[in-house]
Amino acid sequence: MLDQHTIQRLLQSLHFNQPFDLHVLETVDSTNQFLKDFPIASNVTICCAESQTQGRGRFGRYWHSPFAKNIYFSIRYQFNCTIENLAGLSLVVSLAIVKMLKNFWGTAEIQIKWPNDLIWQDKKLAGTLIELIGTQNSTTDLIVGIGINVNSMGRELTTQLERPSCSLYDITQQTIDRNMLIAQLIVQLHHDFQQLVTQGFASFIRDWESLDYLHGKPIAITQPTGILSGLACGVNEAGLLKVCDTSGMMHYLSAGETSLR
Ligand code: BTN
């Protein structure tokens, strides 16, 4: 089971010295919502839960959150910079999750579908939902919500309407210690957030290129203005998706849902 003291002890053993508040809950509507409503007392506040009754995904979707199986994690973080300096943040979060999984759990072959779906064998392993709380005097307050399918079996999570899901259990055939995973995630996120603030997204592009699921593939992107089709050509230094259309024109996209054609 998730345990606050265990996570704190593991963080100490990983030499994590940043002050933070940690809330470990049994059940909650949404860990993102909890952090939105909670009066903040620290620059870094974290909430994780055994289950969510109204887990939120991107595009208003529901995030299935069965009890004591997976990770439902949110971090509220006050960045010492303006929002413009955080271009590429959602990509950085996905990269942090993949790096952490590869370093500690040896899970190869995971890729990232721009902007932030973790994919293994064409199935979704994890997703991220970022919500802006506010900006003030060149600080930016954000909530980063992360759902990782850990010990559920992917087929339990896949509904008929959605893209197929998978879990770390499907990949490793091992039950994974979620307290350890959360501690490692906190360390990696904090490290990569600092790198983003000081060096920008350009310093992550190499990592991105090695994990880009869409690269060179024909894709369609749904946007408020319509559907754009073309070839995915990686990302630029602001984390925008480069798409070359049939007339050879390059488009730079900041948002939208991508699918393979
Ligand atoms: C997606 O659609 O891919 C994003 C899913 C994000 C789910 C996580 S689980 C923890 C946090 N709390 C929420 O309500 N959503 C995010």
py3Dmol code that shows the C-alpha trace and the ligand (Angstrom):
import py3Dmol

protein = """\
ATOM      1  CA  MET A   1       0.000   0.000   0.000  1.00  0.00           C
ATOM      2  CA  LEU A   2       1.062   3.604  -0.437  1.00  0.00           C
ATOM      3  CA  ASP A   3       2.617   5.019   2.691  1.00  0.00           C
ATOM      4  CA  GLN A   4       3.662   8.586   3.382  1.00  0.00           C
ATOM      5  CA  HIS A   5       6.516   7.727   5.763  1.00  0.00           C
ATOM      6  CA  THR A   6       7.912   5.091   3.430  1.00  0.00           C
ATOM      7  CA  ILE A   7       7.954   7.578   0.533  1.00  0.00           C
ATOM      8  CA  GLN A   8       9.629  10.189   2.758  1.00  0.00           C
ATOM      9  CA  ARG A   9      12.244   7.686   3.944  1.00  0.00           C
ATOM     10  CA  LEU A  10      12.956   6.587   0.376  1.00  0.00           C
ATOM     11  CA  LEU A  11      13.362  10.213  -0.673  1.00  0.00           C
ATOM     12  CA  GLN A  12      15.915  10.719   2.091  1.00  0.00           C
ATOM     13  CA  SER A  13      17.828   7.680   0.917  1.00  0.00           C
ATOM     14  CA  LEU A  14      17.806   9.183  -2.604  1.00  0.00           C
ATOM     15  CA  HIS A  15      19.295  12.412  -1.103  1.00  0.00           C
ATOM     16  CA  PHE A  16      16.276  14.512  -1.996  1.00  0.00           C
ATOM     17  CA  ASN A  17      16.597  17.650   0.126  1.00  0.00           C
ATOM     18  CA  GLN A  18      13.950  19.922  -1.374  1.00  0.00           C
ATOM     19  CA  PRO A  19      11.222  20.862   1.166  1.00  0.00           C
ATOM     20  CA  PHE A  20       7.790  19.577   0.148  1.00  0.00           C
ATOM     21  CA  ASP A  21       4.347  18.685   1.487  1.00  0.00           C
ATOM     22  CA  LEU A  22       3.081  15.202   0.767  1.00  0.00           C
ATOM     23  CA  HIS A  23      -0.513  13.974   1.014  1.00  0.00           C
ATOM     24  CA  VAL A  24      -1.179  10.265   0.621  1.00  0.00           C
ATOM     25  CA  LEU A  25      -4.899   9.579   0.438  1.00  0.00           C
ATOM     26  CA  GLU A  26      -7.006   6.477   0.282  1.00  0.00           C
ATOM     27  CA  THR A  27      -9.579   7.870  -2.083  1.00  0.00           C
ATOM     28  CA  VAL A  28     -10.117  11.291  -3.646  1.00  0.00           C
ATOM     29  CA  ASP A  29     -12.112  12.725  -6.541  1.00  0.00           C
ATOM     30  CA  SER A  30      -8.970  13.692  -8.421  1.00  0.00           C
ATOM     31  CA  THR A  31      -5.446  14.295  -7.113  1.00  0.00           C
ATOM     32  CA  ASN A  32      -5.223  17.351  -9.401  1.00  0.00           C
ATOM     33  CA  GLN A  33      -8.446  18.743  -7.930  1.00  0.00           C
ATOM     34  CA  PHE A  34      -7.238  18.065  -4.367  1.00  0.00           C
ATOM     35  CA  LEU A  35      -4.148  20.193  -4.945  1.00  0.00           C
ATOM     36  CA  LYS A  36      -6.215  22.915  -6.592  1.00  0.00           C
ATOM     37  CA  ASP A  37      -8.465  23.179  -3.532  1.00  0.00           C
ATOM     38  CA  PHE A  38      -5.805  22.708  -0.843  1.00  0.00           C
ATOM     39  CA  PRO A  39      -4.292  25.859   0.719  1.00  0.00           C
ATOM     40  CA  ILE A  40      -0.631  25.720  -0.284  1.00  0.00           C
ATOM     41  CA  ALA A  41       2.070  26.024   2.354  1.00  0.00           C
ATOM     42  CA  SER A  42       5.103  25.065   0.311  1.00  0.00           C
ATOM     43  CA  ASN A  43       6.602  25.578  -3.170  1.00  0.00           C
ATOM     44  CA  VAL A  44       6.183  21.886  -3.825  1.00  0.00           C
ATOM     45  CA  THR A  45       3.022  20.041  -2.788  1.00  0.00           C
ATOM     46  CA  ILE A  46       2.353  16.463  -3.801  1.00  0.00           C
ATOM     47  CA  CYS A  47      -0.748  14.325  -3.642  1.00  0.00           C
ATOM     48  CA  CYS A  48      -1.106  10.657  -4.469  1.00  0.00           C
ATOM     49  CA  ALA A  49      -4.025   8.363  -3.867  1.00  0.00           C
ATOM     50  CA  GLU A  50      -4.946   4.701  -3.887  1.00  0.00           C
ATOM     51  CA  SER A  51      -7.972   5.500  -6.043  1.00  0.00           C
ATOM     52  CA  GLN A  52      -9.786   8.383  -7.722  1.00  0.00           C
ATOM     53  CA  THR A  53     -13.533   8.614  -8.157  1.00  0.00           C
ATOM     54  CA  GLN A  54     -13.341  11.287 -10.861  1.00  0.00           C
ATOM     55  CA  GLY A  55      -9.887  10.838 -12.347  1.00  0.00           C
ATOM     56  CA  ARG A  56      -9.476  13.316 -15.182  1.00  0.00           C
ATOM     57  CA  GLY A  57      -7.753  12.760 -18.496  1.00  0.00           C
ATOM     58  CA  ARG A  58      -7.024  15.143 -21.343  1.00  0.00           C
ATOM     59  CA  PHE A  59      -9.877  16.382 -23.544  1.00  0.00           C
ATOM     60  CA  GLY A  60     -12.325  15.950 -20.654  1.00  0.00           C
ATOM     61  CA  ARG A  61     -11.894  12.175 -20.617  1.00  0.00           C
ATOM     62  CA  TYR A  62     -12.261   9.948 -17.578  1.00  0.00           C
ATOM     63  CA  TRP A  63      -9.101   8.341 -16.132  1.00  0.00           C
ATOM     64  CA  HIS A  64      -9.891   4.869 -14.835  1.00  0.00           C
ATOM     65  CA  SER A  65      -8.374   4.644 -11.317  1.00  0.00           C
ATOM     66  CA  PRO A  66      -8.866   1.236  -9.655  1.00  0.00           C
ATOM     67  CA  PHE A  67      -7.899   0.890  -5.974  1.00  0.00           C
ATOM     68  CA  ALA A  68      -4.301   0.167  -4.904  1.00  0.00           C
ATOM     69  CA  LYS A  69      -3.077  -0.843  -8.353  1.00  0.00           C
ATOM     70  CA  ASN A  70      -1.589   2.119 -10.138  1.00  0.00           C
ATOM     71  CA  ILE A  71      -0.133   5.571  -9.659  1.00  0.00           C
ATOM     72  CA  TYR A  72      -2.397   8.597  -9.457  1.00  0.00           C
ATOM     73  CA  PHE A  73       0.003  11.381  -8.655  1.00  0.00           C
ATOM     74  CA  SER A  74      -0.099  15.174  -8.791  1.00  0.00           C
ATOM     75  CA  ILE A  75       2.549  17.718  -8.006  1.00  0.00           C
ATOM     76  CA  ARG A  76       1.872  21.418  -7.551  1.00  0.00           C
ATOM     77  CA  TYR A  77       5.031  23.285  -8.347  1.00  0.00           C
ATOM     78  CA  GLN A  78       5.937  26.919  -8.158  1.00  0.00           C
ATOM     79  CA  PHE A  79       8.434  27.650 -10.928  1.00  0.00           C
ATOM     80  CA  ASN A  80      10.718  30.660 -10.567  1.00  0.00           C
ATOM     81  CA  CYS A  81      10.125  31.822 -14.129  1.00  0.00           C
ATOM     82  CA  THR A  82       7.406  33.021 -16.452  1.00  0.00           C
ATOM     83  CA  ILE A  83       5.171  30.652 -18.419  1.00  0.00           C
ATOM     84  CA  GLU A  84       7.103  31.480 -21.627  1.00  0.00           C
ATOM     85  CA  ASN A  85      10.197  29.868 -20.102  1.00  0.00           C
ATOM     86  CA  LEU A  86       8.308  26.623 -19.579  1.00  0.00           C
ATOM     87  CA  ALA A  87       7.737  25.800 -23.261  1.00  0.00           C
ATOM     88  CA  GLY A  88       7.962  22.044 -23.672  1.00  0.00           C
ATOM     89  CA  LEU A  89       7.025  21.291 -20.059  1.00  0.00           C
ATOM     90  CA  SER A  90       4.533  18.546 -20.891  1.00  0.00           C
ATOM     91  CA  LEU A  91       7.167  16.818 -23.044  1.00  0.00           C
ATOM     92  CA  VAL A  92       9.705  17.155 -20.230  1.00  0.00           C
ATOM     93  CA  VAL A  93       7.285  15.463 -17.816  1.00  0.00           C
ATOM     94  CA  SER A  94       6.848  12.489 -20.165  1.00  0.00           C
ATOM     95  CA  LEU A  95      10.614  12.277 -20.677  1.00  0.00           C
ATOM     96  CA  ALA A  96      11.119  12.290 -16.897  1.00  0.00           C
ATOM     97  CA  ILE A  97       8.753   9.346 -16.469  1.00  0.00           C
ATOM     98  CA  VAL A  98      10.444   7.326 -19.221  1.00  0.00           C
ATOM     99  CA  LYS A  99      13.951   8.103 -17.919  1.00  0.00           C
ATOM    100  CA  MET A 100      12.950   7.070 -14.417  1.00  0.00           C
ATOM    101  CA  LEU A 101      11.382   3.820 -15.663  1.00  0.00           C
ATOM    102  CA  LYS A 102      14.416   2.960 -17.793  1.00  0.00           C
ATOM    103  CA  ASN A 103      16.986   3.814 -15.104  1.00  0.00           C
ATOM    104  CA  PHE A 104      15.366   2.019 -12.227  1.00  0.00           C
ATOM    105  CA  TRP A 105      13.186  -0.659 -13.734  1.00  0.00           C
ATOM    106  CA  GLY A 106      14.960  -1.444 -16.996  1.00  0.00           C
ATOM    107  CA  THR A 107      11.844  -1.036 -19.107  1.00  0.00           C
ATOM    108  CA  ALA A 108      13.066  -0.610 -22.675  1.00  0.00           C
ATOM    109  CA  GLU A 109      11.009   0.171 -25.768  1.00  0.00           C
ATOM    110  CA  ILE A 110       8.726   2.755 -24.179  1.00  0.00           C
ATOM    111  CA  GLN A 111       8.187   5.735 -26.470  1.00  0.00           C
ATOM    112  CA  ILE A 112       6.345   9.029 -26.185  1.00  0.00           C
ATOM    113  CA  LYS A 113       3.512  10.061 -28.439  1.00  0.00           C
ATOM    114  CA  TRP A 114       3.562  13.857 -28.612  1.00  0.00           C
ATOM    115  CA  PRO A 115       2.753  15.620 -26.422  1.00  0.00           C
ATOM    116  CA  ASN A 116       2.572  13.210 -23.512  1.00  0.00           C
ATOM    117  CA  ASP A 117       1.260   9.678 -23.958  1.00  0.00           C
ATOM    118  CA  LEU A 118       3.702   6.949 -22.966  1.00  0.00           C
ATOM    119  CA  ILE A 119       3.359   4.076 -25.429  1.00  0.00           C
ATOM    120  CA  TRP A 120       4.564   0.487 -25.296  1.00  0.00           C
ATOM    121  CA  GLN A 121       3.743  -1.831 -28.211  1.00  0.00           C
ATOM    122  CA  ASP A 122       1.129   0.648 -29.474  1.00  0.00           C
ATOM    123  CA  LYS A 123      -0.651   0.629 -26.116  1.00  0.00           C
ATOM    124  CA  LYS A 124      -0.919   3.472 -23.629  1.00  0.00           C
ATOM    125  CA  LEU A 125       1.069   3.106 -20.400  1.00  0.00           C
ATOM    126  CA  ALA A 126       0.759   6.572 -18.849  1.00  0.00           C
ATOM    127  CA  GLY A 127      -0.634  10.044 -19.384  1.00  0.00           C
ATOM    128  CA  THR A 128      -0.158  13.544 -18.033  1.00  0.00           C
ATOM    129  CA  LEU A 129      -2.605  16.355 -17.372  1.00  0.00           C
ATOM    130  CA  ILE A 130      -1.106  19.790 -16.681  1.00  0.00           C
ATOM    131  CA  GLU A 131      -3.209  22.610 -15.259  1.00  0.00           C
ATOM    132  CA  LEU A 132      -2.078  26.204 -14.910  1.00  0.00           C
ATOM    133  CA  ILE A 133      -3.037  27.765 -11.583  1.00  0.00           C
ATOM    134  CA  GLY A 134      -1.585  31.220 -12.042  1.00  0.00           C
ATOM    135  CA  THR A 135       1.371  33.451 -12.758  1.00  0.00           C
ATOM    136  CA  GLN A 136       2.644  36.214 -10.509  1.00  0.00           C
ATOM    137  CA  ASN A 137       5.825  38.320 -10.288  1.00  0.00           C
ATOM    138  CA  SER A 138       7.633  36.011 -12.690  1.00  0.00           C
ATOM    139  CA  THR A 139       6.658  32.821 -10.882  1.00  0.00           C
ATOM    140  CA  THR A 140       4.347  30.221 -12.418  1.00  0.00           C
ATOM    141  CA  ASP A 141       2.163  27.905 -10.386  1.00  0.00           C
ATOM    142  CA  LEU A 142       1.212  24.645 -12.103  1.00  0.00           C
ATOM    143  CA  ILE A 143      -0.290  21.283 -11.266  1.00  0.00           C
ATOM    144  CA  VAL A 144       1.175  18.317 -13.104  1.00  0.00           C
ATOM    145  CA  GLY A 145      -1.021  15.213 -12.827  1.00  0.00           C
ATOM    146  CA  ILE A 146       0.423  11.846 -13.793  1.00  0.00           C
ATOM    147  CA  GLY A 147      -1.338   8.529 -14.175  1.00  0.00           C
ATOM    148  CA  ILE A 148       0.846   5.424 -14.664  1.00  0.00           C
ATOM    149  CA  ASN A 149      -0.634   1.976 -15.132  1.00  0.00           C
ATOM    150  CA  VAL A 150       1.488  -0.099 -12.787  1.00  0.00           C
ATOM    151  CA  ASN A 151       0.067  -3.330 -11.411  1.00  0.00           C
ATOM    152  CA  SER A 152      -3.282  -3.497 -13.215  1.00  0.00           C
ATOM    153  CA  MET A 153      -3.291  -5.625 -16.302  1.00  0.00           C
ATOM    154  CA  GLY A 154      -3.729  -3.476 -19.398  1.00  0.00           C
ATOM    155  CA  ARG A 155      -6.744  -5.389 -20.594  1.00  0.00           C
ATOM    156  CA  GLU A 156      -8.563  -4.533 -17.331  1.00  0.00           C
ATOM    157  CA  LEU A 157      -8.062  -0.853 -18.147  1.00  0.00           C
ATOM    158  CA  THR A 158      -8.961  -0.837 -21.802  1.00  0.00           C
ATOM    159  CA  THR A 159     -12.551   0.016 -22.582  1.00  0.00           C
ATOM    160  CA  GLN A 160     -13.981  -0.585 -26.033  1.00  0.00           C
ATOM    161  CA  LEU A 161     -13.973   3.110 -26.898  1.00  0.00           C
ATOM    162  CA  GLU A 162     -10.370   3.837 -26.051  1.00  0.00           C
ATOM    163  CA  ARG A 163      -6.933   3.124 -27.382  1.00  0.00           C
ATOM    164  CA  PRO A 164      -5.654  -0.145 -25.828  1.00  0.00           C
ATOM    165  CA  SER A 165      -3.822   0.285 -22.507  1.00  0.00           C
ATOM    166  CA  CYS A 166      -0.900  -1.573 -20.976  1.00  0.00           C
ATOM    167  CA  SER A 167       0.824  -1.542 -17.597  1.00  0.00           C
ATOM    168  CA  LEU A 168       4.294  -1.969 -16.122  1.00  0.00           C
ATOM    169  CA  TYR A 169       3.143  -5.412 -15.039  1.00  0.00           C
ATOM    170  CA  ASP A 170       2.441  -6.283 -18.686  1.00  0.00           C
ATOM    171  CA  ILE A 171       5.959  -5.144 -19.584  1.00  0.00           C
ATOM    172  CA  THR A 172       8.001  -6.605 -16.723  1.00  0.00           C
ATOM    173  CA  GLN A 173       5.774  -9.450 -15.437  1.00  0.00           C
ATOM    174  CA  GLN A 174       6.618  -8.103 -11.965  1.00  0.00           C
ATOM    175  CA  THR A 175       4.567  -6.410  -9.290  1.00  0.00           C
ATOM    176  CA  ILE A 176       6.187  -3.039  -8.789  1.00  0.00           C
ATOM    177  CA  ASP A 177       6.657  -1.185  -5.491  1.00  0.00           C
ATOM    178  CA  ARG A 178       4.613   1.982  -5.997  1.00  0.00           C
ATOM    179  CA  ASN A 179       6.181   3.817  -3.023  1.00  0.00           C
ATOM    180  CA  MET A 180       9.605   3.445  -4.614  1.00  0.00           C
ATOM    181  CA  LEU A 181       8.278   4.452  -8.010  1.00  0.00           C
ATOM    182  CA  ILE A 182       6.743   7.622  -6.555  1.00  0.00           C
ATOM    183  CA  ALA A 183       9.957   8.560  -4.716  1.00  0.00           C
ATOM    184  CA  GLN A 184      11.979   8.100  -7.920  1.00  0.00           C
ATOM    185  CA  LEU A 185       9.427  10.064  -9.895  1.00  0.00           C
ATOM    186  CA  ILE A 186       9.644  13.023  -7.483  1.00  0.00           C
ATOM    187  CA  VAL A 187      13.450  13.086  -7.710  1.00  0.00           C
ATOM    188  CA  GLN A 188      13.468  12.889 -11.520  1.00  0.00           C
ATOM    189  CA  LEU A 189      10.733  15.517 -11.947  1.00  0.00           C
ATOM    190  CA  HIS A 190      12.450  17.984  -9.629  1.00  0.00           C
ATOM    191  CA  HIS A 191      15.773  17.499 -11.437  1.00  0.00           C
ATOM    192  CA  ASP A 192      14.230  17.926 -14.890  1.00  0.00           C
ATOM    193  CA  PHE A 193      12.087  20.915 -13.861  1.00  0.00           C
ATOM    194  CA  GLN A 194      15.264  22.685 -12.708  1.00  0.00           C
ATOM    195  CA  GLN A 195      16.986  21.792 -15.989  1.00  0.00           C
ATOM    196  CA  LEU A 196      14.037  23.201 -17.958  1.00  0.00           C
ATOM    197  CA  VAL A 197      14.126  26.478 -16.020  1.00  0.00           C
ATOM    198  CA  THR A 198      17.885  26.932 -16.343  1.00  0.00           C
ATOM    199  CA  GLN A 199      18.587  25.454 -19.811  1.00  0.00           C
ATOM    200  CA  GLY A 200      15.255  25.402 -21.636  1.00  0.00           C
ATOM    201  CA  PHE A 201      13.638  22.661 -23.706  1.00  0.00           C
ATOM    202  CA  ALA A 202      16.507  22.730 -26.227  1.00  0.00           C
ATOM    203  CA  SER A 203      18.553  20.755 -23.689  1.00  0.00           C
ATOM    204  CA  PHE A 204      16.008  17.892 -23.895  1.00  0.00           C
ATOM    205  CA  ILE A 205      15.662  17.619 -27.685  1.00  0.00           C
ATOM    206  CA  ARG A 206      18.220  14.791 -28.064  1.00  0.00           C
ATOM    207  CA  ASP A 207      16.354  12.724 -25.459  1.00  0.00           C
ATOM    208  CA  TRP A 208      13.078  13.475 -27.187  1.00  0.00           C
ATOM    209  CA  GLU A 209      14.350  12.379 -30.593  1.00  0.00           C
ATOM    210  CA  SER A 210      15.370   8.988 -29.255  1.00  0.00           C
ATOM    211  CA  LEU A 211      11.874   8.356 -27.858  1.00  0.00           C
ATOM    212  CA  ASP A 212       9.607  10.010 -30.443  1.00  0.00           C
ATOM    213  CA  TYR A 213       6.838   7.531 -31.319  1.00  0.00           C
ATOM    214  CA  LEU A 214       5.416   9.643 -34.166  1.00  0.00           C
ATOM    215  CA  HIS A 215       8.666  10.500 -35.948  1.00  0.00           C
ATOM    216  CA  GLY A 216       8.421  10.008 -39.712  1.00  0.00           C
ATOM    217  CA  LYS A 217       4.893   8.631 -39.508  1.00  0.00           C
ATOM    218  CA  PRO A 218       1.852   9.943 -41.377  1.00  0.00           C
ATOM    219  CA  ILE A 219      -0.465  11.464 -38.797  1.00  0.00           C
ATOM    220  CA  ALA A 220      -3.684  13.403 -38.439  1.00  0.00           C
ATOM    221  CA  ILE A 221      -4.110  16.091 -35.799  1.00  0.00           C
ATOM    222  CA  THR A 222      -7.496  17.206 -34.583  1.00  0.00           C
ATOM    223  CA  GLN A 223      -7.538  20.910 -33.828  1.00  0.00           C
ATOM    224  CA  PRO A 224     -10.339  23.364 -33.084  1.00  0.00           C
ATOM    225  CA  THR A 225      -9.955  24.643 -36.661  1.00  0.00           C
ATOM    226  CA  GLY A 226     -10.167  21.214 -38.330  1.00  0.00           C
ATOM    227  CA  ILE A 227      -8.028  18.187 -39.064  1.00  0.00           C
ATOM    228  CA  LEU A 228      -4.466  18.581 -40.347  1.00  0.00           C
ATOM    229  CA  SER A 229      -2.764  15.645 -42.065  1.00  0.00           C
ATOM    230  CA  GLY A 230       0.927  15.277 -42.772  1.00  0.00           C
ATOM    231  CA  LEU A 231       4.209  13.682 -41.807  1.00  0.00           C
ATOM    232  CA  ALA A 232       5.461  14.062 -38.209  1.00  0.00           C
ATOM    233  CA  CYS A 233       8.953  15.601 -38.288  1.00  0.00           C
ATOM    234  CA  GLY A 234       9.909  15.856 -34.615  1.00  0.00           C
ATOM    235  CA  VAL A 235       9.698  18.923 -32.379  1.00  0.00           C
ATOM    236  CA  ASN A 236      11.352  22.340 -32.351  1.00  0.00           C
ATOM    237  CA  GLU A 237      13.159  24.091 -29.477  1.00  0.00           C
ATOM    238  CA  ALA A 238       9.858  25.120 -27.929  1.00  0.00           C
ATOM    239  CA  GLY A 239       8.462  21.576 -27.988  1.00  0.00           C
ATOM    240  CA  LEU A 240       6.076  22.352 -30.859  1.00  0.00           C
ATOM    241  CA  LEU A 241       5.249  19.396 -33.112  1.00  0.00           C
ATOM    242  CA  LYS A 242       6.537  19.822 -36.650  1.00  0.00           C
ATOM    243  CA  VAL A 243       4.177  18.479 -39.293  1.00  0.00           C
ATOM    244  CA  CYS A 244       4.916  18.641 -43.018  1.00  0.00           C
ATOM    245  CA  ASP A 245       1.707  18.666 -45.090  1.00  0.00           C
ATOM    246  CA  THR A 246       1.266  17.217 -48.598  1.00  0.00           C
ATOM    247  CA  SER A 247       2.253  20.523 -50.228  1.00  0.00           C
ATOM    248  CA  GLY A 248       5.554  20.492 -48.316  1.00  0.00           C
ATOM    249  CA  MET A 249       4.580  23.254 -45.931  1.00  0.00           C
ATOM    250  CA  MET A 250       5.782  22.904 -42.313  1.00  0.00           C
ATOM    251  CA  HIS A 251       3.253  23.468 -39.508  1.00  0.00           C
ATOM    252  CA  TYR A 252       4.211  24.011 -35.851  1.00  0.00           C
ATOM    253  CA  LEU A 253       1.578  22.737 -33.458  1.00  0.00           C
ATOM    254  CA  SER A 254       1.223  23.539 -29.784  1.00  0.00           C
ATOM    255  CA  ALA A 255      -1.862  21.475 -29.028  1.00  0.00           C
ATOM    256  CA  GLY A 256      -4.239  18.934 -30.482  1.00  0.00           C
ATOM    257  CA  GLU A 257      -4.784  15.217 -30.458  1.00  0.00           C
ATOM    258  CA  THR A 258      -2.591  13.163 -32.768  1.00  0.00           C
ATOM    259  CA  SER A 259      -3.439   9.847 -34.350  1.00  0.00           C
ATOM    260  CA  LEU A 260      -1.628   7.640 -36.853  1.00  0.00           C
ATOM    261  CA  ARG A 261      -3.122   7.506 -40.337  1.00  0.00           C
TER     262      ARG A 261
END
"""
ligand_1 = """\
16
BTN
C -4.406 11.624 -20.212
O -5.535 11.826 -20.676
O -3.583 10.927 -20.802
C -3.989 12.255 -18.906
C -4.313 11.389 -17.741
C -3.884 11.982 -16.423
C -4.375 11.175 -15.241
C -3.801 11.653 -13.942
S -4.079 10.532 -12.617
C -3.520 11.711 -11.470
C -4.037 13.061 -11.924
N -5.362 13.299 -11.384
C -6.284 13.359 -12.353
O -7.502 13.544 -12.156
N -5.717 13.174 -13.543
C -4.286 12.999 -13.443
"""
view = py3Dmol.view(width=600, height=400)
view.addModel(protein, "pdb")
view.setStyle({"model": 0}, {"cartoon": {"style": "trace"}})
view.addModel(ligand_1, "xyz")
view.setStyle({"model": 1}, {"stick": {}})
view.zoomTo()
view.show()
